[in-house]
Amino acid sequence: MDEQALLGLNPNADARYRQRAMAYFEQLKESQDAWEVCADALAKGIYNDDHVKFFLFQVLEHQIKYRHDALSGPQQQLIRETLMKWLQGQLMNSQPEKPFIRNKAAQVFALTFVMEYLTLWPKFFFDILSLVGLNPNGVDVYLRTLMAIDAEVVDRDTLHSTEARNLIYNSTFQDTRRNTLIKDTMREQCIPNLVESWFQILQAYQQTQPEITCQCLEVVGSYVSWIDLNLIANDRFVNLLLSQMSVEELREEACDCLFEIVNKGMDPVDKTKLVESLCQVLQSAGFFHVEQEEDVDFLAKFSRLVNGMGQSLVLSWTKLVKAGDVKAANDTLQALEGKVPLLLQLLVHADDDISANIVAFCYDYLHVLKQLPQLTDQQKANIEAIMLAIMKKLTYDDEYNFDNEGEDEAMFVEYRKQLKMLLDRLAQVSPDLLLEAVRRVFNNTMQSWQTASFMEVEVAVRLVYMLGEALPASHGAHFTGDATKASVLQEMMRTLVSCGVSGYQHTSVSLEFFETVVRYEKFFLVEPHHIPLVLVAFLDQRGLRHGSPKVRSRVAYLFSRFVKTLHKHMNAFIEDILRQIQDLLELSPPENGFPALLTSDDQLFMFETAGILIVHGDGPAERKQGLMRSLLGPLMEAFGLLLDKLSRETEAERQAALGDCLSHAVGFCQIMTYMHFDVFPADSLGWLCRALNTRDNVCDSLVHISGKSST
């Protein structure tokens, strides 16, 4: 071995040594037999440095991955002997190797297994098990090797590099064929022995070696998907797993393992029996008392397990119904109903992760209810309880940061989307019940919105908004057709726009108010006398002049939508609206560092809105042209002033800002021309043509200046 080169493996080594180490690695890879020195060093445990050990395994790994078929029989035998001697050495070590060494060793064992199990090393597992017995260091490597084999042979998410795939395997088809053959051979020859070894490990180490026990549980969970379930789903094994649910260090991994067992495909009747037996034991052990459990990490795992059991029962019920087995289907439905109280405890839990993990079961349960010809009183009560849980969980908490939304806030937004899916499904099962529940919550909240928390007010308005999709209507016609639905929605909208809640001092409530108003814009076709109230809200400090830039920006867009739909009812307010938004349309170069109320994109919506009001208003063309001229006049005047300032400006950053303002001015005028050419003042067209030419020249000059300054 080149000892000088090995010094370069240390992360703190200088560049010269590191370069020499890389060159040495390449030399060993390309040599026909130099790697044997590395194998000998591994087998004899010559080196104590962890980085050197890792390097030796890398050299061996390269030979197995890329040159295995080219190796002679004795060389292949040398690899097997090297691995077993290294493993034997681990049994005698007082301290195990570092995890990254053990993981690399497991990968090399797994690669050798893939290459040789079907031909040269059929006793791979028997040799390892007979050597390690229950030695903790040996068992650790054995379990890591099993997980590495799962990644190579079973796990469909495993990605090999293109180069590796081309060199080792001829095609994806051959990969799949080989992996299938390996699994079939393992099922025939060694899986029962492996399962027995897992049982012995779990039993021996659950009190003394929690890390090894958790590793073993992970192995069981990974392998259970493709081995005979009867080897695991029996009283002896399941009772052992259930006992580990009561051990604090093991219970999360035990939950995951039971989840994989429950998810295993099997006969629907047998699956129902398995789930019921698990639930009985878990319930008798007190796991169903969710409110008494303080460990939220465990509860998140437990919620996932219950979700898996619930979905398994739903799938079994579906299969039995299709098969026409009425009795078995009814038994499964009864088992399913028995899990709803636990579902509700988890769904309404204060921790959103715990709640989110049970959403899929809840969704599937509602789908089952939708298919039933008639609902029992208990099922109706379950629906209402789910509805109340959704309404509660939709509520923001005190820690939500509206000013600086980060990862936690993004996760809650995603969680809300899951709850919305539940609400939509619930509406399919019992639309009348949902409508009545929302009306009750909304009316109670609006009666005292002045003293209610923003969370309560926001979610009450949000629920009304969500009804728009939960109870769909053709082209948003929520206020025609079904008289009951139309009446309830109309009543709630009437309350929303008249009770004063638009003045609630919180951005979430402000946004939800305007979003809901625009979602139900057809309401104002039925009751147009409410339009002035809403227009005032749009135009004052509740909307376009709100203290939050986020609210102002969103309201600018929503206002344009509101006007597009209802402009025919706004003729009497056109001049007043234009006057109130005039200052919002002004160009605003950064004169003093204070930002404008609206961004240029927001202003674009406002110009479109003003154009729609002018064009679709009553009156002769002269009146419309006059209004358009009064709208564009300040813009044209500002353009001239900005152009003059730009000609005298010497600072590059300032020039760029003024150039942007000039470009926006021309862009706004262009939009008005394209949309409303028939009322665009003729005397303004010439100005626009000149402005376009000026803008292009200015842009070219600024690009030239920018290029010079950068060089």
ABEGO torsion letter per residue (X at the ends): XBAAAAAAABAABBAAAAAAAAAAAAAAAABAAAAAAAAAAAAAGABABAAAAAAAAAAAAAAAAAAAAABBAAAAAAAAAAAAAAAAAAAABABBBBAAAAAAAAAAAAAAAAAAAAAABAAAAAAAAAAAEABAAAAAAAAAAAAAAAAAAABAABBBBAAAAAAABABAAAAAAAAAAAAAAAAAAAAAAAAAAAAAAAAAAAAABAAAAAAAAAAAAAAAAABBAAAABBAAAAAAAAAAAABAAAAAAAAAAAAAAAABBBBAAAAAAAAAAAAAAAAAAGAABAAABABAAAAAAAAAAAAAAAAAAAAAAAAAAAAGBAAAAAAAAAAAAAAAAAAAAAAABABAAAAAAAAAAAAAAAAAAAABABBBAAAAAAAAAAAAAAAAAABBBAABBAABBBAAAAAAAAAAAAAAAAAAAAAAABAAAAAAAAAAAAAAAAAAAAABBAAAAAAAAAAAAAAAAABBBBGGBAABEBAAAAAAAAAAAAAAAAAGAAABBBAAAAAAAAAAAAAAAAAAAABAAAAAAAAAAAABAABAABABAAAAAAAAAAAAAAAAAAAAAAAAAAAAAAAAAAAAABBBBBAAGBBBABBAAAAAAAAAAAAAAAAABBEBAAAAAAAAAAAAAAAAAAAAAAAAAAAABABAAAAAAAAAAAAAAAAAAAAAAAAAAAABBAAAAAAAAAAAAAAAAAAAAAAAAAAAAAX
